[in-house]
Amino acid sequence: MARLAKIVSGFTLIIAGLFMLVLPGPGIITILGGLALISQEYVWARRLSDWVKARFARFTGDPGQVGRPQEEPKVLDDQLGG
């Protein structure tokens, strides 16, 4: 029963968010909230959620959000004074 409620709530939020894209309201945030709910139940929604997170991280320029290991900054010997 809880699973069904989560799925119905997620899809309801997504549909409401789509309406809010043209009507006043936080449409994108509502869509992401619905996607977060259904991504707990469906693999395709989890993949879509991961894709959105990766695109957002690329958009903001924060590669740490993607989940990839950070590279150490390379320092040349000339910069170290050696």
Secondary structure, DSSP 8 states (H G I E B T S, - for coil): -HHHHHHHHHHHHHHHHHHHTTSSS-HHHHHHHHHHHHTTT-HHHHHHHHHHHHHHHHHHT-GGGTT---------HHHHT-
